Amino acid sequence: MADFEVLAGIHQGLFLVLLIVMLVPTTMANQLVFRPTKRAFISSARITLCFLWSALFVFAGHLVMTWVLFESFGWLYIKDKLLGFLPFIFVPLLFCLLSTFPRLWELAGKGGRDSRHSQVDTDYTRILLQEKNVRPVKANSPDLDDTLDAEWRGDASCPELLVPLQATVLGCLIALFLQVFFPAVTLEPSILFLAWGVLLAGVSLLWIQQSWQHQYHSTAENWVKPRRLLRFIRFAMLFLMTALLATIWGNQAMIASRLPDHPSLGAQNQDDHALPDFVFPVKASAYSMPSTGKPKSIDVSTKPKQGNPDRTFSLNAQKTTIRQASGKTVEAWTLNGQYPGPEIRMKQGELVEITLLNKDISEGIDIHWHGMQTPVNDDRLAKGEKSVLRFRAEQTGTYWYHSHQQIPGQVVNGLFGALVIEAADTTTTSKPIRNIAMIHHKDEKAGVTLNGSDTQKIETVTPGTTVRLRFINAENAPVTYLLQGTPFQVVAIDGTEVNEPNLIANQALQPGAGGRYDIQFTMPNRPVLFAPAANQHDKGLLLSPDGSKDAVPFLNAELSVFDPARYGSPTALPFDLSSHFDREYQLLIDSQYGFYDGKFERLSTVNGDLLPDTRMMLEEGDLIKLTFVNRSFQDQSLYLHGHHMLILSRDGKKVTGSPWWTDTLQIAPGETYEVAFRANNSGESMKEGPHKDETAFGIAIPLVYEEHLQKENSSP
């Protein structure tokens, strides 16, 4: 497949190129009326015509690139370009072909027969003057017959010649503006209608102004060219007025984008503890939440409340200084004084009780159980407060937990950890098994760490031992790791087992933000290295038969990336592309420039919105199909809150391997995914649409179960 970023970048760049190319003939055509002689007029008209031809070729290239994008990536990648942006250029350019081009062609050829007769007369006059000993006129001095008269000036200033060119420049400006600030403009009819209104109003004003100019140039007998100072003043006034309007608009947009400085700690209706259902990596601001002052104990236990728990865990959040393996000290936010927090391990079916205490995190905390269908903790804990959560571990697999406040700030500082749920029917076999959870993390202070270590960790593993590495990516971006020294299997993805996993080797693992891969292999009689591809030997985990660093495998960073869509064996599915879906949603992911929290930056949007107002309505039991289209220039991480989705197709090709169930999906630029899920976890539905301060990772699209909405509407 063609490189989307290259093609889309060229296509966007052509908007600017066409604007620049169109400015040249437009400026030259406006200057025709100021030419002193007919010869200079004709020469300028011909050059203007050449530049107009160049603009037509650039636009033709624009259309070709649009076709290439369509052939390579499909209709959704050119929909807004073809229906939203290009018409603003095509329509006025068509009038240029019908009106400007023939008039310019006529002006460029106006010196044909008349100029030849004028040249003969001029030569005859020069001979007569020489016979009479009269000094001839200098070569660069226009004679009376060559002076531009009112008829020529009228032809050069007619609206039919100039306004289509000016309208094309205005159309290019509008198209470029929409491309940068409203990439999904076809989903925003009001913006599109406003843009067309601006174009029509601008063309009307240009036509009126040019009609006045035409009347003046056609009738003035003693016409005088405007002074440069006067023309400069006119241009400066236009520029200042445009700059003033842009400043007013920008200031209003900046003010409207600012987040609340001090959100209420007890405002339950804001729900800003909740992680967005679909998470996109865009920058968000952190804020400080005031403490309520008085410590209190909050019991947020949900069913089952009775009975003694099979396992109990305590998580105490506090700020402390940790010393890394390299000797470097880092100020971190820890759980139980550990960075990352302690590993929580349980078995399926067990009743679990977890007590969370906020010792000294003044910003407030709570914990999200990433990938698990557990009850939501609705309370944000201020400094000194605690909560108790009880739930039944219904799932199995590899998950992780992290703070849900000021994401990613608190996660970056260390409030996260691994969570493993083992199968209840695990039987003891004669073959030894080594089960290791490895969580990748990165921040500016500690750098890249694996289980909190910023250096290579060494573990001794007896040859013949079955090793299961549960790899968790706790970074808000995809990360590439390599396992070198032995073949391996990817036995689970995001907590879901893979059907009949193949034995593979020399493939890089690249889970998305928050994603998990379980890899399994039999320990050979030589070292095995699991490490980031970019850092090679100084990071990661080294498994050695004798605990030494001898014969460390070399990491080949050029390996192909593991592809879940073609891995394992297919099996029966509860639904597929041919199924009847109760609801279908199409989500277009774009990048655009705009204000967020008072700062102008590049943002990711979904269907044209940074924080979509349109909810994705669900009903218990619905089968939902989602189509994700990444038209942006960066990888996008999508996390389905409280549900697992089945990947049906990628870039129009059906998934052929093991059923690919995931809660975290990484979508590269130019990729299109069709996914489906059953709406079977109404407890994880977001009751309120997210506010700007709730979307710490970026953009959120709330899933709302209709029964919840009905209860809200019926409540007093």
VMD Tcl script that draws the C-alpha trace (Angstrom):
set ca {
  {0.00 0.00 0.00}
  {1.14 3.51 -0.74}
  {2.49 5.62 2.10}
  {-0.49 7.56 3.41}
  {1.55 10.24 5.14}
  {3.46 11.00 1.93}
  {0.38 11.13 -0.31}
  {-1.74 13.07 2.16}
  {1.14 15.47 2.85}
  {1.61 16.16 -0.87}
  {-2.13 16.64 -1.31}
  {-2.29 19.15 1.53}
  {0.82 20.92 0.29}
  {-0.76 21.38 -3.15}
  {-3.37 23.69 -1.61}
  {-0.60 26.09 -0.62}
  {1.25 25.64 -3.93}
  {-1.90 26.38 -5.92}
  {-2.54 29.50 -3.83}
  {0.97 30.80 -4.53}
  {0.80 29.92 -8.24}
  {-2.61 31.63 -8.58}
  {-1.37 34.79 -6.87}
  {1.12 35.39 -9.69}
  {-1.30 35.65 -12.68}
  {-3.85 37.45 -10.51}
  {-1.32 40.11 -9.49}
  {0.00 40.47 -13.05}
  {-3.52 40.73 -14.49}
  {-4.35 43.49 -12.00}
  {-1.20 45.36 -13.10}
  {-2.00 45.21 -16.84}
  {-3.94 48.46 -16.68}
  {-0.85 50.24 -15.33}
  {1.42 49.26 -18.22}
  {2.70 52.45 -19.99}
  {2.80 51.04 -23.53}
  {0.87 48.58 -25.63}
  {4.03 46.54 -26.19}
  {4.56 46.15 -22.42}
  {0.86 45.40 -22.05}
  {0.97 42.60 -24.63}
  {4.13 41.13 -23.15}
  {2.65 41.10 -19.65}
  {-0.59 39.58 -20.91}
  {1.33 36.72 -22.50}
  {3.34 36.06 -19.31}
  {0.13 36.18 -17.28}
  {-1.40 33.63 -19.62}
  {1.57 31.30 -19.08}
  {1.21 31.48 -15.31}
  {-2.51 30.80 -15.60}
  {-1.65 27.67 -17.59}
  {0.73 26.69 -14.79}
  {-2.05 27.06 -12.21}
  {-4.28 24.82 -14.32}
  {-1.56 22.16 -14.41}
  {-1.16 22.35 -10.61}
  {-4.90 21.91 -10.16}
  {-4.81 18.96 -12.53}
  {-2.06 17.49 -10.33}
  {-4.33 18.10 -7.36}
  {-7.05 16.02 -9.01}
  {-4.56 13.26 -9.85}
  {-3.37 13.08 -6.23}
  {-7.01 12.93 -5.09}
  {-7.55 9.96 -7.40}
  {-4.41 8.23 -6.11}
  {-5.62 8.68 -2.53}
  {-8.97 7.21 -3.50}
  {-7.41 4.21 -5.23}
  {-5.02 3.57 -2.33}
  {-7.21 4.22 0.70}
  {-10.83 4.57 -0.37}
  {-13.65 7.07 -0.52}
  {-13.60 8.16 3.13}
  {-10.06 9.52 2.73}
  {-11.05 11.92 -0.08}
  {-14.67 12.63 0.82}
  {-14.01 15.97 2.51}
  {-11.34 16.93 -0.01}
  {-13.52 16.24 -3.03}
  {-16.81 17.54 -1.65}
  {-15.57 20.11 0.84}
  {-12.29 21.76 -0.23}
  {-11.76 21.35 -3.97}
  {-15.12 22.89 -5.07}
  {-13.95 26.23 -3.65}
  {-11.13 26.11 -6.19}
  {-12.85 24.30 -9.04}
  {-15.87 26.62 -9.38}
  {-13.97 29.94 -9.71}
  {-11.28 28.22 -11.80}
  {-14.01 27.07 -14.18}
  {-15.10 30.69 -14.59}
  {-11.46 31.54 -15.29}
  {-11.52 29.08 -18.18}
  {-14.83 30.40 -19.50}
  {-14.25 34.13 -18.97}
  {-10.70 35.12 -18.05}
  {-8.82 32.78 -20.35}
  {-10.45 33.85 -23.67}
  {-10.15 37.55 -22.76}
  {-6.53 37.16 -21.74}
  {-5.85 35.22 -24.94}
  {-7.38 38.06 -26.96}
  {-5.32 40.69 -25.10}
  {-2.13 38.67 -25.57}
  {-2.76 38.53 -29.34}
  {-3.92 42.12 -29.64}
  {-0.59 43.18 -31.05}
  {-0.94 40.94 -34.10}
  {-1.87 42.78 -37.29}
  {-2.26 46.21 -35.60}
  {1.22 46.05 -34.16}
  {2.73 45.09 -37.52}
  {1.05 48.06 -39.23}
  {2.18 50.26 -36.35}
  {5.75 49.03 -36.80}
  {5.69 49.86 -40.57}
  {4.33 53.34 -39.85}
  {6.93 53.86 -37.18}
  {9.77 52.87 -39.54}
  {8.45 55.19 -42.30}
  {8.17 58.03 -39.76}
  {11.73 57.44 -38.60}
  {13.01 57.73 -42.23}
  {11.15 61.01 -42.74}
  {12.52 62.42 -39.51}
  {16.07 61.48 -40.50}
  {15.67 63.21 -43.87}
  {14.56 66.36 -42.02}
  {17.44 66.10 -39.50}
  {15.04 65.66 -36.58}
  {16.44 63.77 -33.55}
  {14.67 60.39 -33.35}
  {12.80 59.26 -30.24}
  {14.79 57.06 -27.87}
  {14.22 53.34 -28.19}
  {12.76 53.05 -24.70}
  {10.46 56.04 -25.05}
  {6.90 55.27 -26.08}
  {5.66 57.09 -29.14}
  {2.16 58.48 -29.27}
  {0.69 55.47 -31.16}
  {2.14 53.01 -28.60}
  {0.73 54.74 -25.53}
  {-1.93 52.74 -23.69}
  {-5.27 54.43 -24.32}
  {-8.62 54.28 -22.50}
  {-9.93 51.46 -24.73}
  {-7.00 49.17 -23.79}
  {-7.25 50.12 -20.13}
  {-10.95 49.33 -20.20}
  {-10.28 45.88 -21.68}
  {-7.65 45.21 -18.99}
  {-9.87 46.29 -16.09}
  {-13.16 44.60 -16.95}
  {-14.62 42.44 -14.12}
  {-15.03 39.46 -16.45}
  {-11.24 39.31 -16.78}
  {-10.09 39.98 -13.22}
  {-12.80 38.82 -10.81}
  {-12.59 35.08 -11.70}
  {-8.85 35.21 -10.94}
  {-9.44 37.04 -7.67}
  {-12.24 34.61 -6.78}
  {-9.90 31.65 -7.38}
  {-7.35 33.11 -4.97}
  {-10.11 33.63 -2.41}
  {-11.31 30.06 -3.00}
  {-7.77 28.74 -2.48}
  {-7.54 30.65 0.80}
  {-10.86 29.23 2.01}
  {-9.94 25.67 0.98}
  {-6.58 25.94 2.72}
  {-8.23 27.34 5.87}
  {-10.79 24.52 5.97}
  {-8.09 21.89 5.37}
  {-6.11 23.15 8.36}
  {-8.92 23.95 10.81}
  {-11.93 21.85 9.68}
  {-10.66 18.64 7.97}
  {-14.07 16.94 8.38}
  {-16.01 19.89 7.00}
  {-18.68 17.76 5.25}
  {-19.83 16.73 8.74}
  {-20.19 20.39 9.71}
  {-22.80 21.86 7.31}
  {-22.91 25.19 9.13}
  {-19.17 25.72 8.57}
  {-19.49 24.69 4.94}
  {-22.43 27.03 4.31}
  {-20.59 29.85 6.06}
  {-17.53 29.27 3.87}
  {-19.62 29.41 0.71}
  {-21.29 32.54 2.02}
  {-17.87 34.13 2.52}
  {-16.87 33.20 -1.04}
  {-20.08 34.59 -2.59}
  {-19.92 37.77 -0.51}
  {-16.27 38.23 -1.37}
  {-16.88 37.72 -5.08}
  {-19.78 40.18 -5.00}
  {-17.66 42.85 -3.35}
  {-14.82 42.22 -5.77}
  {-17.21 42.52 -8.72}
  {-18.63 45.83 -7.45}
  {-15.17 47.25 -6.77}
  {-13.83 46.11 -10.14}
  {-16.88 47.54 -11.95}
  {-16.03 50.96 -10.52}
  {-12.45 50.57 -11.60}
  {-13.52 49.50 -15.08}
  {-15.79 52.51 -15.48}
  {-13.03 54.87 -14.38}
  {-10.31 53.37 -16.59}
  {-12.60 53.23 -19.63}
  {-13.78 56.84 -19.52}
  {-11.02 58.91 -17.93}
  {-9.31 60.99 -20.58}
  {-6.59 62.37 -18.35}
  {-5.89 59.10 -16.54}
  {-3.09 59.18 -13.99}
  {-1.50 56.06 -12.52}
  {-2.07 55.89 -8.73}
  {0.99 56.65 -6.71}
  {2.85 53.84 -5.00}
  {2.24 55.40 -1.60}
  {-1.51 55.37 -2.16}
  {-1.45 51.73 -3.28}
  {0.67 50.80 -0.26}
  {-1.79 52.52 2.09}
  {-4.68 50.61 0.56}
  {-2.83 47.30 0.93}
  {-1.81 48.12 4.51}
  {-5.39 48.96 5.47}
  {-6.64 45.68 4.01}
  {-3.89 43.74 5.78}
  {-4.55 45.43 9.13}
  {-8.28 44.84 8.88}
  {-7.71 41.15 8.12}
  {-5.22 40.85 10.97}
  {-7.68 42.55 13.36}
  {-10.50 40.16 12.45}
  {-8.16 37.16 12.80}
  {-6.98 38.41 16.20}
  {-10.54 38.87 17.46}
  {-11.52 35.39 16.26}
  {-8.39 33.81 17.72}
  {-8.83 35.51 21.07}
  {-12.42 34.34 21.38}
  {-11.44 30.78 20.40}
  {-8.60 30.81 22.92}
  {-10.88 31.96 25.76}
  {-13.53 29.38 24.88}
  {-10.94 26.56 24.92}
  {-9.67 27.14 28.46}
  {-10.32 24.41 31.00}
  {-11.72 25.10 34.46}
  {-8.94 25.99 36.89}
  {-10.52 24.51 40.00}
  {-13.15 21.84 39.32}
  {-15.22 20.84 42.29}
  {-13.95 17.75 44.08}
  {-17.40 16.57 44.93}
  {-19.08 17.34 41.62}
  {-20.34 13.87 40.73}
  {-22.16 15.07 37.64}
  {-18.85 15.99 36.00}
  {-17.61 12.38 36.21}
  {-14.07 13.50 35.49}
  {-12.67 10.35 37.10}
  {-13.80 8.27 34.16}
  {-11.41 7.26 31.41}
  {-12.83 8.06 27.97}
  {-14.33 5.13 26.09}
  {-12.16 5.86 23.09}
  {-8.87 7.51 23.90}
  {-6.77 9.53 21.48}
  {-3.31 10.91 22.31}
  {-3.75 14.66 22.31}
  {-2.28 17.04 24.83}
  {-4.41 17.98 27.80}
  {-3.72 20.13 30.79}
  {-3.48 18.98 34.37}
  {-5.14 20.88 37.16}
  {-4.91 20.92 40.92}
  {-7.93 19.70 42.84}
  {-8.29 21.11 46.35}
  {-8.55 18.77 49.30}
  {-11.73 18.74 51.33}
  {-9.56 18.90 54.43}
  {-11.29 16.36 56.65}
  {-10.24 12.71 56.04}
  {-13.11 10.34 55.51}
  {-13.69 6.71 54.65}
  {-15.80 6.01 51.62}
  {-17.30 2.56 51.12}
  {-17.91 2.11 47.43}
  {-18.36 -1.66 47.74}
  {-20.75 -3.20 45.26}
  {-22.28 -6.65 45.06}
  {-21.29 -9.02 46.49}
  {-20.95 -7.15 49.80}
  {-21.33 -10.23 51.99}
  {-18.74 -12.88 52.72}
  {-15.07 -12.92 53.45}
  {-12.87 -11.95 50.50}
  {-10.54 -14.59 49.07}
  {-7.83 -11.98 48.58}
  {-7.27 -8.54 50.03}
  {-4.95 -5.82 48.79}
  {-4.02 -2.40 50.11}
  {-2.75 0.42 47.90}
  {-1.37 3.47 49.67}
  {-0.66 6.39 47.33}
  {2.09 8.75 48.38}
  {4.92 10.90 47.04}
  {8.40 9.64 47.76}
  {11.95 9.50 46.43}
  {13.03 6.24 44.81}
  {16.46 5.04 43.82}
  {16.65 3.28 40.47}
  {18.91 0.38 39.58}
  {21.32 2.79 37.88}
  {21.69 4.73 41.12}
  {19.65 7.67 39.89}
  {17.13 9.13 42.35}
  {13.69 10.22 41.14}
  {10.81 12.01 42.83}
  {7.85 9.72 42.14}
  {4.24 9.14 43.11}
  {4.12 5.60 44.38}
  {1.75 2.91 45.60}
  {3.01 1.23 48.77}
  {6.30 3.03 48.18}
  {6.91 1.06 44.97}
  {7.52 2.25 41.42}
  {5.55 0.87 39.68}
  {2.94 -0.20 42.20}
  {2.80 -3.77 43.54}
  {1.70 -6.55 41.20}
  {-1.85 -7.69 42.01}
  {-2.43 -11.36 41.21}
  {-5.62 -13.37 41.75}
  {-7.57 -16.34 40.36}
  {-10.75 -16.37 38.37}
  {-13.88 -16.51 40.53}
  {-12.26 -15.14 43.66}
  {-13.85 -12.40 45.71}
  {-11.34 -9.55 45.89}
  {-11.24 -6.60 48.25}
  {-8.96 -3.64 47.51}
  {-8.45 -0.73 49.89}
  {-7.11 2.48 48.37}
  {-5.69 5.18 50.65}
  {-4.55 8.59 49.47}
  {-1.82 9.52 51.92}
  {-0.50 12.76 50.47}
  {-1.51 13.21 46.81}
  {-3.12 16.65 47.09}
  {-4.29 16.49 43.47}
  {-6.64 13.61 44.27}
  {-6.61 10.03 42.97}
  {-8.70 7.02 42.09}
  {-7.87 3.74 40.35}
  {-9.03 2.43 36.99}
  {-8.81 -1.31 36.30}
  {-7.72 -1.25 32.66}
  {-9.44 -3.92 30.55}
  {-11.50 -5.39 33.38}
  {-15.28 -5.41 33.69}
  {-15.27 -4.31 37.31}
  {-17.57 -1.87 39.11}
  {-16.58 1.73 38.52}
  {-15.25 3.65 41.50}
  {-17.28 6.85 41.39}
  {-15.32 8.71 44.05}
  {-12.18 10.74 43.67}
  {-10.14 10.57 46.83}
  {-8.69 13.73 48.27}
  {-5.64 13.71 50.51}
  {-6.27 11.56 53.59}
  {-9.32 9.77 52.18}
  {-9.71 6.08 51.43}
  {-12.12 3.77 49.62}
  {-12.85 0.04 49.56}
  {-13.71 -1.80 46.36}
  {-15.01 -5.38 46.27}
  {-15.58 -7.37 43.10}
  {-15.65 -10.89 41.75}
  {-12.81 -11.69 39.32}
  {-14.85 -13.02 36.39}
  {-12.17 -12.73 33.72}
  {-8.74 -14.20 33.16}
  {-5.68 -12.66 31.59}
  {-3.20 -9.79 31.85}
  {-4.46 -6.35 32.83}
  {-3.14 -3.30 34.66}
  {-4.37 -0.62 36.99}
  {-3.59 3.09 37.04}
  {-4.72 6.38 38.46}
  {-7.63 8.00 36.69}
  {-6.81 11.56 37.73}
  {-4.70 13.96 35.67}
  {-3.93 11.29 33.11}
  {-1.24 10.96 31.86}
  {0.47 13.04 34.56}
  {-0.16 10.73 37.51}
  {0.51 7.61 35.47}
  {3.77 9.10 34.24}
  {4.76 9.83 37.84}
  {4.23 6.21 38.89}
  {0.64 5.51 39.97}
  {0.20 2.26 38.05}
  {0.92 -1.46 38.30}
  {0.36 -4.91 36.80}
  {-2.75 -7.01 37.46}
  {-2.96 -10.71 36.57}
  {-5.99 -13.02 36.82}
  {-5.05 -16.67 36.48}
  {-7.45 -19.40 35.41}
  {-9.23 -21.11 38.29}
  {-8.66 -24.59 36.87}
  {-4.87 -24.29 36.67}
  {-3.46 -27.76 37.23}
  {-0.04 -28.67 38.46}
  {2.08 -30.45 35.86}
  {5.50 -32.01 35.98}
  {6.77 -29.32 33.61}
  {7.89 -26.19 35.50}
  {6.29 -22.86 34.52}
  {7.75 -19.40 35.10}
  {5.13 -16.63 34.98}
  {6.56 -13.08 34.78}
  {4.61 -9.84 34.36}
  {6.64 -7.07 32.68}
  {5.29 -3.52 32.52}
  {6.92 -0.94 30.24}
  {6.86 2.69 31.27}
  {8.52 5.93 30.23}
  {8.74 9.44 31.60}
  {11.11 12.39 31.38}
  {12.63 11.83 34.84}
  {13.04 8.06 35.01}
  {13.39 7.40 31.27}
  {12.46 3.99 29.82}
  {11.86 1.38 32.52}
  {10.76 -2.24 32.61}
  {9.15 -3.09 35.96}
  {10.65 0.14 37.24}
  {14.24 -0.73 36.34}
  {16.18 1.63 34.10}
  {18.94 -0.94 33.53}
  {18.95 -4.50 32.30}
  {17.51 -7.03 34.74}
  {18.91 -10.58 34.89}
  {16.93 -13.60 35.97}
  {18.10 -17.21 36.13}
  {15.76 -19.68 34.43}
  {16.42 -23.42 34.19}
  {16.49 -24.74 30.60}
  {13.28 -26.57 29.70}
  {11.14 -24.25 31.83}
  {8.00 -22.88 30.19}
  {8.23 -19.10 30.41}
  {5.18 -16.85 30.07}
  {6.00 -13.15 29.80}
  {2.99 -10.94 30.38}
  {4.02 -7.71 28.64}
  {2.11 -4.50 29.45}
  {2.63 -1.19 27.65}
  {1.88 1.56 30.18}
  {2.99 4.33 27.82}
  {0.57 6.51 25.87}
  {2.09 5.49 22.54}
  {2.97 2.25 20.75}
  {6.26 0.70 21.80}
  {8.44 -1.88 20.03}
  {10.09 -4.75 21.91}
  {12.11 -7.71 20.66}
  {12.51 -11.24 22.01}
  {15.77 -12.71 20.74}
  {17.38 -16.07 21.44}
  {14.44 -18.45 21.00}
  {11.22 -18.97 19.02}
  {8.04 -18.02 20.88}
  {4.25 -17.90 20.74}
  {1.89 -14.99 21.36}
  {-0.64 -16.85 23.49}
  {-2.90 -13.93 24.53}
  {-3.75 -10.38 23.46}
  {-5.31 -7.93 25.91}
  {-6.31 -10.75 28.27}
  {-7.89 -12.97 25.58}
  {-6.29 -16.29 24.64}
  {-5.18 -16.83 21.02}
  {-6.53 -19.92 19.26}
  {-3.73 -22.30 18.27}
  {-0.86 -19.79 18.31}
  {1.95 -20.38 15.83}
  {5.58 -20.71 16.83}
  {7.34 -17.63 15.43}
  {10.75 -15.99 15.63}
  {12.42 -12.74 14.59}
  {9.27 -10.65 14.84}
  {8.97 -7.39 16.76}
  {6.13 -6.93 19.24}
  {4.38 -3.56 19.06}
  {1.42 -3.25 21.41}
  {-0.49 0.03 21.38}
  {-0.93 2.37 24.32}
  {-2.27 0.32 27.24}
  {-2.05 -2.90 25.20}
  {-0.88 -6.29 26.47}
  {0.80 -9.29 24.83}
  {1.37 -12.62 26.59}
  {4.30 -14.46 24.99}
  {5.37 -17.99 25.83}
  {8.42 -20.11 25.05}
  {10.52 -22.95 26.37}
  {13.74 -21.75 27.95}
  {16.72 -22.92 25.87}
  {20.22 -23.62 27.19}
  {21.33 -20.13 26.11}
  {20.36 -16.59 27.16}
  {17.12 -14.97 25.95}
  {16.83 -11.19 25.77}
  {13.58 -9.21 25.91}
  {14.27 -5.50 25.40}
  {13.18 -2.31 23.61}
  {14.26 -2.32 19.97}
  {15.75 1.17 20.23}
  {17.87 0.57 23.33}
  {19.38 -2.84 22.67}
  {21.44 -4.37 25.49}
  {21.31 -1.69 28.19}
  {17.59 -2.18 28.94}
  {15.07 -4.95 29.28}
  {15.07 -8.45 30.76}
  {17.82 -11.04 30.25}
  {16.88 -14.63 31.05}
  {20.00 -16.71 31.54}
  {20.46 -20.44 32.30}
  {23.28 -19.69 34.72}
  {22.68 -16.04 35.65}
  {25.59 -14.73 33.56}
  {25.68 -12.16 30.74}
  {27.68 -14.39 28.41}
  {26.48 -14.80 24.81}
  {23.78 -12.13 25.02}
  {21.68 -12.27 21.83}
  {22.03 -9.38 19.37}
  {18.86 -7.35 18.85}
  {17.95 -6.85 15.20}
  {15.91 -3.64 15.10}
  {14.92 -4.20 11.45}
  {12.54 -7.09 12.14}
  {9.00 -7.14 10.78}
  {6.22 -6.36 13.25}
  {3.97 -9.12 14.58}
  {0.53 -9.01 12.92}
  {-2.41 -10.29 15.03}
  {-4.71 -10.23 11.98}
  {-2.82 -13.12 10.34}
  {-1.80 -15.12 13.42}
  {-3.20 -18.32 14.88}
  {-6.07 -20.43 13.55}
  {-9.64 -19.28 12.91}
  {-12.50 -20.66 14.95}
  {-16.23 -20.11 15.31}
  {-17.23 -16.48 15.91}
  {-20.31 -15.10 17.67}
  {-20.63 -12.52 14.84}
  {-18.77 -11.42 11.71}
  {-19.04 -8.98 8.79}
  {-22.15 -10.72 7.48}
  {-24.04 -10.37 10.76}
  {-26.95 -8.02 11.28}
  {-25.83 -5.11 13.45}
  {-28.29 -3.21 15.60}
  {-26.28 0.00 15.30}
  {-23.34 1.14 13.19}
  {-21.06 4.13 13.74}
  {-18.39 5.59 11.48}
  {-15.57 7.50 13.21}
  {-13.27 9.70 11.13}
  {-10.06 10.58 12.97}
  {-8.31 13.74 11.74}
  {-5.63 16.20 12.79}
  {-6.39 19.90 12.83}
  {-4.98 23.05 14.33}
  {-6.92 24.82 17.02}
  {-6.98 26.08 20.58}
  {-7.02 23.74 23.55}
  {-6.79 25.07 27.10}
  {-5.74 28.45 25.76}
  {-2.92 27.08 23.61}
  {-2.75 26.88 19.84}
  {-1.61 23.41 18.80}
  {-2.29 20.46 16.56}
  {-5.19 18.37 17.86}
  {-6.78 15.05 17.06}
  {-10.50 15.04 16.32}
  {-13.24 12.49 15.73}
  {-15.90 13.35 13.16}
  {-14.73 16.94 13.33}
  {-15.04 17.34 17.10}
  {-12.41 17.51 19.80}
  {-15.03 16.60 22.37}
  {-17.94 15.14 20.40}
  {-21.38 16.24 21.49}
  {-23.05 13.29 19.78}
  {-23.31 10.28 22.06}
  {-23.09 6.72 20.83}
  {-26.39 5.38 22.11}
  {-26.57 1.70 23.05}
  {-29.17 -0.68 24.36}
  {-28.40 -3.71 26.48}
  {-27.72 -6.64 24.14}
  {-27.12 -4.53 21.01}
  {-24.58 -5.73 18.49}
  {-22.53 -2.65 17.57}
  {-20.27 -2.17 14.56}
  {-17.69 0.62 14.50}
  {-15.59 1.75 11.53}
  {-12.43 3.64 12.46}
  {-10.72 5.70 9.75}
  {-7.41 7.34 10.68}
  {-6.87 10.32 8.37}
  {-4.44 11.99 10.75}
  {-0.64 11.96 10.60}
  {-0.05 10.06 13.84}
  {-0.86 6.73 15.46}
  {-4.10 6.75 17.40}
  {-4.81 4.57 20.44}
  {-8.39 3.50 21.02}
  {-9.49 1.90 24.27}
  {-12.97 0.39 24.56}
  {-14.04 1.05 28.13}
  {-15.51 -2.01 29.87}
  {-15.90 -4.04 26.67}
  {-13.78 -6.18 24.34}
  {-14.15 -5.64 20.60}
  {-13.66 -8.18 17.84}
  {-11.55 -6.92 14.93}
  {-13.41 -7.85 11.73}
  {-11.28 -6.29 9.01}
  {-8.30 -4.02 8.41}
  {-8.03 -1.87 5.29}
  {-10.89 -3.80 3.74}
  {-9.28 -7.21 4.28}
  {-10.93 -9.72 6.58}
  {-9.04 -10.94 9.64}
  {-7.99 -14.51 8.80}
  {-6.16 -15.71 11.91}
  {-7.39 -16.44 15.40}
  {-10.32 -14.26 16.53}
  {-8.68 -10.97 17.44}
  {-10.35 -9.73 20.61}
  {-8.95 -6.56 22.13}
  {-9.82 -3.62 24.33}
  {-6.93 -1.50 23.01}
  {-6.47 -0.87 19.30}
  {-3.60 1.03 17.69}
  {-4.46 2.57 14.32}
  {-1.67 3.84 12.10}
  {-2.15 6.77 9.68}
  {-4.12 5.63 6.65}
  {-5.54 2.51 8.31}
  {-9.22 1.58 8.44}
  {-10.63 -0.94 10.90}
  {-14.06 -2.51 11.19}
  {-14.76 -3.80 14.70}
  {-17.79 -5.07 16.56}
  {-18.81 -5.71 20.14}
  {-21.84 -6.76 22.16}
  {-23.23 -4.12 24.50}
  {-23.25 -6.34 27.58}
  {-21.73 -4.20 30.33}
  {-24.05 -1.32 31.09}
  {-22.24 -0.78 34.38}
  {-19.34 0.70 32.42}
  {-21.46 3.18 30.49}
  {-20.60 6.86 30.87}
  {-23.65 8.67 32.19}
  {-22.51 12.13 31.15}
  {-20.84 13.44 28.06}
  {-17.19 14.17 28.84}
  {-16.04 17.69 29.58}
  {-12.71 19.03 28.41}
  {-11.09 18.48 31.79}
  {-12.13 14.84 31.80}
  {-10.28 13.81 28.67}
  {-6.79 13.61 30.04}
  {-5.50 11.43 27.22}
  {-7.47 13.37 24.61}
  {-10.78 12.93 22.85}
  {-13.61 10.84 24.26}
  {-16.72 9.41 22.64}
  {-19.11 8.31 25.39}
  {-21.03 5.04 25.25}
  {-24.45 5.65 26.79}
  {-26.92 2.86 27.50}
  {-30.46 4.03 26.82}
  {-31.82 2.55 30.05}
  {-29.36 4.74 31.99}
  {-30.45 7.81 30.05}
  {-34.12 7.02 30.71}
  {-33.44 6.72 34.44}
  {-31.64 10.07 34.39}
  {-34.50 11.75 32.54}
  {-37.14 10.26 34.86}
  {-35.32 11.13 38.07}
  {-36.49 14.36 39.80}
}
mol new
graphics top color blue
foreach p $ca { graphics top sphere $p radius 0.5 }
foreach p [lrange $ca 0 end-1] q [lrange $ca 1 end] { graphics top cylinder $p $q radius 0.2 }
display resetview
